[in-house]
């Protein structure tokens, strides 16, 4: 029988936010082989769970925040440096939605759907080929435009499939938004940059109306302007990632990948 354990709360009374904003986050990392994983139980605050979709174990962070939270991710990755992952594994990040109004979440959902083709096209093959664990959204932006109240939002979330690339059902259970699209990884830089990218993306679009989102993500110049928001480091990282997969980048795509 596999040994499992729960997470321990993350402690940080004086966080700094030089690398990331104040939005809290959590991470789930799936493995295909994590030999002797029981040895780390007393050395980590992360949970360890079974998952029938993978051959290894799933490791789940507690709620994290700030630069110190990012360092906790890097610390865990160091413990996991000899483990393996395969094409069945994913990396999921949760972003805190506790204080967001329904209108803000509608804008976030609209922006993710608007930019999905660009994000999807730059994923590795295992996350693109009709993957049942992170499928395309089963709704259209026209449906999001019909959300005009908190009750409308709750109904929208209630009929969602949690295996969509953006899992809104996590809002019911955790008051988070779960991004499921990324392939499995134990590389701390890859994990941390994905967290930072979505944190910036959400903070940018949360107060925009649908028409403004269409304007922002519908022209080359808008993407160029947004590149200044996410910064040169993230832009360079995702430009290099896309190139390594053999994808040519257009000006519209270069912000996300």
PyMOL commands that set and color helices and strands:
alter all, ss='L'
color gray80, all
select helices_A, chain A and resi 37-43+66-79+102-121+125-128+141-144+150-158+170-174+188-205+210-216+220-244
alter helices_A, ss='H'
color red, helices_A
select strands_A, chain A and resi 25-30+47-49+58-60+90-96+166-167+176-183
alter strands_A, ss='S'
color yellow, strands_A
deselect
rebuild
show_as cartoon
